[in-house]
Amino acid sequence: MELRHLRYFVAVVEAGSFTTAAEARLHTSQPSLSRQIRDLEYEVGAELLSRTAHGVELTAAGKAFLDHARLALMQVEAAVEAARRAAQPAKKTFAIGFQTGHEMNWLPQAMHVLRDELQNIDVTVSSVYSPDLAEALARGRLDLGFMRVEPGYDLEYHVVDREPLIVLMPSDHRLVAKQAIHPREFVGEIFIGGSNKATVLRAITEDYLRRSGVDIKLDHGVDNMAMTISLVVSTRGLALMPAYAKNLLPSSVVSRPLEGEVPTIEVAVGYSKSNTSPILKLFLSRLDELGAEPDADNSFLVRRARNRREQAIEPLGHRRVRQNRIAQRRVG
């Protein structure tokens, strides 16, 4: 008994006809196929198929034989695939993480940077909160993260964008009529901002309000955009969030820019300096390509790409980043 006998048998059963199986599936002659099935039945010692006016039907022996024949063929295919994988060098893996919501802007551009290597590597993508990305990078579970510059981790950062903070509000809020929102409009409103976990956003928000001379307390601290949107809708409050929030807003929530000097929050590529991945090294060598081919219909991406070409991407160690951010907040 040979593997072709099993394949021919299964093909006849699935086609329901010797003629159809021979011509459409096996590309052999019908007499040759019939001879192969007779040889199989001889080896088994029982009739497996019976011819009828409507084609072929399985005998009791054929029904018992079919499942085992299919399993044997699947096991052979699995063995072949395993042998082929073993004969080929294993693909390198490259794990990229995105602060939830940023993958919409940055994943296509990250893939563009890796375009020459995609056939040779397995890229895994995850989307979590920025502090969790820092933890994963520090523990070696990720190679690269698009995130905030998180203090307290031994990571390297390259700032690739600075996005403005915007105001989120219910779509029927009284401030919707305004083209831009002055920070004094927050007085008397329920205020939603970054939680203690969202340390970078919270620090920038507090510094902005202090410099604006607005003395308000945070009513609700959030660490993700889904919670922010839910609170804006349910409490009818105002939220101060990074501009990428516009990618995620439902029709019940709208955004408005801030009036006057607008605070910004950095988007950075973060990685562990102890990571020796050659793919990471390649990615970092091509950082200036981020935003090189944005969607022509997306004015935000076009503007961002142009700004990045005008302002060089800056590498920062985490200690110096922390010092620089503090200094920038002090001088406004």
C-alpha positions as CSV (number, residue, x, y, z in Angstrom):
1,M,0.0,0.0,0.0
2,E,1.4,3.4,-1.0
3,L,0.4,7.0,-0.1
4,R,-1.1,7.5,-3.6
5,H,-3.6,4.8,-2.9
6,L,-4.9,6.7,0.1
7,R,-5.0,10.0,-1.8
8,Y,-6.9,8.4,-4.7
9,F,-9.4,6.8,-2.3
10,V,-10.1,10.0,-0.4
11,A,-10.4,11.9,-3.7
12,V,-13.0,9.5,-5.1
13,V,-15.0,9.6,-1.9
14,E,-15.0,13.5,-1.8
15,A,-15.8,13.8,-5.5
16,G,-18.5,11.1,-5.3
17,S,-17.5,9.8,-8.7
18,F,-14.5,8.0,-10.3
19,T,-14.8,10.1,-13.4
20,T,-14.9,13.5,-11.6
21,A,-12.0,12.5,-9.3
22,A,-9.9,11.3,-12.2
23,E,-10.4,14.3,-14.4
24,A,-10.9,17.3,-12.0
25,R,-8.7,16.3,-9.0
26,L,-6.1,13.7,-9.9
27,H,-5.6,14.4,-13.6
28,T,-5.4,10.8,-14.5
29,S,-7.5,8.4,-16.5
30,Q,-10.6,6.8,-15.1
31,P,-9.5,3.3,-15.9
32,S,-6.1,3.9,-14.1
33,L,-7.9,5.3,-11.1
34,S,-10.2,2.3,-10.9
35,R,-7.2,0.0,-11.1
36,Q,-5.5,1.8,-8.2
37,I,-8.7,1.5,-6.0
38,R,-8.9,-2.2,-6.8
39,D,-5.3,-2.6,-5.7
40,L,-6.0,-0.8,-2.5
41,E,-9.1,-3.0,-1.8
42,Y,-6.9,-6.0,-2.4
43,E,-4.3,-4.8,0.1
44,V,-7.1,-4.1,2.7
45,G,-8.9,-7.3,2.0
46,A,-12.3,-5.7,1.8
47,E,-14.5,-3.8,-0.7
48,L,-14.3,-0.1,0.2
49,L,-16.5,1.5,-2.5
50,S,-19.6,0.3,-4.3
51,R,-20.8,1.8,-7.6
52,T,-24.3,3.0,-7.9
53,A,-26.4,4.8,-10.5
54,H,-25.7,8.1,-8.7
55,G,-21.9,7.5,-8.4
56,V,-20.1,5.7,-5.6
57,E,-20.9,4.9,-2.0
58,L,-18.8,3.8,0.9
59,T,-19.2,0.3,2.2
60,A,-19.1,-0.4,5.9
61,A,-15.4,-1.2,5.5
62,G,-14.9,2.0,3.5
63,K,-16.5,4.1,6.2
64,A,-14.2,2.7,8.8
65,F,-11.1,3.1,6.5
66,L,-11.8,6.7,5.5
67,D,-11.1,8.5,8.8
68,H,-7.8,6.6,9.2
69,A,-6.8,7.3,5.6
70,R,-7.4,11.1,6.1
71,L,-5.5,11.1,9.4
72,A,-2.6,9.3,7.8
73,L,-2.4,11.8,5.0
74,M,-2.6,14.8,7.4
75,Q,0.2,13.2,9.5
76,V,2.4,12.8,6.4
77,E,1.7,16.5,5.4
78,A,2.6,17.6,8.9
79,A,5.8,15.5,8.8
80,V,6.8,17.1,5.5
81,E,6.2,20.6,6.8
82,A,8.1,19.9,10.0
83,A,11.1,18.6,8.0
84,R,11.0,21.7,5.7
85,R,11.0,24.0,8.7
86,A,13.9,22.2,10.3
87,A,15.9,22.4,7.1
88,Q,15.5,26.2,6.9
89,P,17.1,28.7,9.3
90,A,14.6,29.9,11.8
91,K,13.3,33.4,11.1
92,K,14.3,36.2,13.5
93,T,11.5,37.7,15.5
94,F,11.0,41.4,16.1
95,A,8.4,42.5,18.7
96,I,7.0,46.0,18.4
97,G,4.6,47.6,20.9
98,F,2.4,50.7,20.5
99,Q,0.7,52.9,23.0
100,T,-2.9,52.0,22.4
101,G,-4.3,54.2,19.6
102,H,-0.9,55.1,18.1
103,E,-0.7,52.0,16.0
104,M,-3.2,53.6,13.6
105,N,-0.5,56.2,12.7
106,W,2.7,54.4,13.3
107,L,2.3,50.8,12.4
108,P,2.2,51.4,8.6
109,Q,5.3,53.6,8.9
110,A,7.1,51.0,11.1
111,M,6.4,48.4,8.4
112,H,7.7,50.8,5.8
113,V,11.0,51.1,7.7
114,L,11.3,47.2,7.8
115,R,10.1,46.7,4.2
116,D,13.3,45.0,3.0
117,E,13.3,42.5,5.9
118,L,9.7,41.5,6.2
119,Q,10.2,38.3,4.2
120,N,13.0,37.2,6.5
121,I,11.6,38.1,9.9
122,D,8.4,37.5,12.0
123,V,7.1,40.7,13.3
124,T,4.8,40.6,16.3
125,V,2.6,43.6,17.3
126,S,1.0,44.5,20.6
127,S,-1.0,47.5,21.8
128,V,-0.9,48.4,25.5
129,Y,-0.4,51.5,27.7
130,S,2.9,53.4,27.7
131,P,4.1,52.4,31.2
132,D,3.4,48.7,30.3
133,L,5.5,49.1,27.1
134,A,8.3,50.4,29.2
135,E,8.1,47.4,31.5
136,A,8.0,45.0,28.6
137,L,11.0,46.7,27.0
138,A,13.0,46.6,30.2
139,R,12.2,42.8,30.7
140,G,13.1,42.0,27.1
141,R,9.6,41.0,26.0
142,L,9.6,43.8,23.3
143,D,12.3,45.0,21.0
144,L,10.8,48.5,20.2
145,G,8.0,50.6,21.5
146,F,6.1,53.7,20.2
147,M,5.4,55.4,23.5
148,R,5.9,58.2,26.0
149,V,9.3,58.9,27.5
150,E,8.7,57.0,30.7
151,P,10.8,57.9,33.7
152,G,12.3,55.3,36.0
153,Y,13.4,52.8,33.3
154,D,16.8,52.1,31.9
155,L,15.8,52.7,28.3
156,E,16.9,54.7,25.4
157,Y,14.5,57.0,23.5
158,H,14.4,58.8,20.2
159,V,11.6,61.4,20.0
160,V,9.8,61.1,16.7
161,D,6.9,63.4,17.2
162,R,5.4,66.1,19.4
163,E,1.6,66.0,19.4
164,P,-0.5,68.9,20.8
165,L,-3.0,68.4,23.6
166,I,-6.6,68.9,22.6
167,V,-9.9,69.2,24.5
168,L,-12.5,66.5,24.3
169,M,-16.1,67.2,25.1
170,P,-19.6,65.8,24.5
171,S,-20.9,66.6,21.0
172,D,-23.7,68.8,22.4
173,H,-21.6,70.6,25.0
174,R,-21.9,74.4,25.1
175,L,-18.2,74.8,24.2
176,V,-18.7,73.0,20.8
177,A,-19.6,76.4,19.3
178,K,-16.1,77.7,20.0
179,Q,-13.3,77.3,17.5
180,A,-10.6,77.0,20.3
181,I,-10.8,76.5,24.0
182,H,-9.1,78.8,26.6
183,P,-7.9,77.0,29.7
184,R,-10.2,79.2,31.9
185,E,-13.2,77.4,30.3
186,F,-12.3,74.4,32.4
187,V,-13.3,76.3,35.6
188,G,-16.6,75.0,36.8
189,E,-16.5,71.9,34.5
190,I,-15.8,68.3,35.4
191,F,-12.2,67.9,34.5
192,I,-10.7,64.6,33.2
193,G,-7.0,64.1,32.8
194,G,-4.1,61.6,33.2
195,S,-4.0,59.3,36.2
196,N,-1.0,58.7,38.4
197,K,-0.2,55.8,36.1
198,A,-0.1,58.2,33.1
199,T,2.7,60.1,34.7
200,V,4.0,62.0,31.6
201,L,0.5,63.2,30.5
202,R,-0.4,64.2,34.1
203,A,2.9,66.2,34.6
204,I,2.4,68.1,31.3
205,T,-1.2,68.9,32.1
206,E,-0.5,70.1,35.6
207,D,2.3,72.3,34.3
208,Y,0.2,73.8,31.5
209,L,-2.7,74.7,33.9
210,R,-0.3,76.2,36.4
211,R,1.4,78.4,33.7
212,S,-2.1,79.4,32.5
213,G,-3.0,80.6,36.0
214,V,-5.9,78.1,36.2
215,D,-6.5,76.5,39.6
216,I,-8.7,73.5,39.1
217,K,-8.5,70.0,40.5
218,L,-8.6,66.7,38.6
219,D,-12.0,65.1,39.0
220,H,-11.2,61.9,37.2
221,G,-7.8,60.4,36.4
222,V,-7.6,58.0,33.5
223,D,-4.8,55.8,32.1
224,N,-6.4,54.9,28.7
225,M,-8.4,56.5,26.0
226,A,-11.4,54.2,26.3
227,M,-11.9,55.3,29.9
228,T,-11.5,58.9,28.9
229,I,-14.2,58.7,26.2
230,S,-16.6,56.9,28.6
231,L,-16.1,59.5,31.3
232,V,-16.6,62.4,28.8
233,V,-19.9,60.9,27.7
234,S,-21.2,59.8,31.2
235,T,-20.1,62.9,33.2
236,R,-20.3,65.5,30.4
237,G,-16.9,66.6,31.4
238,L,-13.9,68.1,29.6
239,A,-10.8,66.0,29.0
240,L,-7.3,67.3,28.0
241,M,-5.7,64.6,25.9
242,P,-3.1,64.1,23.1
243,A,-4.2,64.7,19.6
244,Y,-4.1,61.0,18.6
245,A,-7.4,60.7,20.5
246,K,-9.1,62.1,17.4
247,N,-8.5,58.7,15.8
248,L,-10.7,57.0,18.3
249,L,-13.6,59.3,19.0
250,P,-17.2,58.2,18.6
251,S,-19.9,60.6,17.2
252,S,-20.9,61.5,20.7
253,V,-17.5,63.1,21.5
254,V,-15.8,65.9,19.6
255,S,-12.5,67.7,20.0
256,R,-11.4,71.3,19.9
257,P,-7.8,72.8,19.9
258,L,-6.5,74.8,22.8
259,E,-6.3,78.6,22.4
260,G,-2.9,80.3,22.7
261,E,0.3,78.5,23.6
262,V,-0.5,74.8,23.2
263,P,1.3,72.1,25.3
264,T,2.7,69.1,23.5
265,I,3.5,65.6,24.5
266,E,6.3,63.6,22.9
267,V,5.9,60.4,21.0
268,A,9.2,58.4,21.2
269,V,10.7,55.2,20.0
270,G,11.9,53.4,23.1
271,Y,14.2,50.4,23.4
272,S,16.6,48.7,25.8
273,K,20.2,49.7,25.3
274,S,21.2,46.1,26.2
275,N,19.2,44.7,23.2
276,T,21.6,43.5,20.6
277,S,19.0,42.6,17.9
278,P,20.3,43.3,14.4
279,I,16.8,44.1,13.3
280,L,16.6,46.8,16.1
281,K,19.9,48.2,14.9
282,L,18.6,48.3,11.3
283,F,15.4,50.0,12.4
284,L,17.2,52.7,14.4
285,S,19.5,53.4,11.4
286,R,16.4,54.2,9.4
287,L,14.5,56.4,11.9
288,D,14.6,59.3,9.5
289,E,12.4,57.3,7.2
290,L,9.5,57.4,9.6
291,G,6.8,59.5,7.9
292,A,8.6,59.5,4.6
293,E,5.6,58.0,2.8
294,P,2.4,59.1,4.6
295,D,-1.1,58.8,3.2
296,A,-1.5,61.7,0.8
297,D,-5.1,62.1,2.0
298,N,-4.1,62.4,5.7
299,S,-3.2,66.0,6.3
300,F,-2.1,65.4,9.9
301,L,0.4,62.7,8.7
302,V,1.6,64.9,5.9
303,R,2.2,67.9,8.2
304,R,3.9,65.6,10.8
305,A,6.2,64.1,8.2
306,R,7.1,67.6,6.9
307,N,7.8,68.8,10.5
308,R,10.0,65.8,11.1
309,R,12.0,66.5,8.0
310,E,12.6,70.0,9.3
311,Q,13.5,69.0,12.8
312,A,16.0,66.2,13.2
313,I,14.9,63.2,15.3
314,E,16.8,63.5,18.6
315,P,18.2,60.5,20.6
316,L,17.8,60.8,24.4
317,G,19.0,58.7,27.3
318,H,16.3,58.3,30.0
319,R,18.2,60.3,32.7
320,R,18.9,63.3,30.4
321,V,15.3,63.1,29.1
322,R,13.9,63.5,32.6
323,Q,16.1,66.5,33.3
324,N,15.3,68.1,29.9
325,R,11.6,67.6,30.4
326,I,11.7,69.2,33.8
327,A,13.7,72.2,32.5
328,Q,11.3,72.7,29.6
329,R,8.3,72.7,31.9
330,R,9.9,75.3,34.2
331,V,10.7,77.7,31.4
332,G,7.3,77.1,29.7
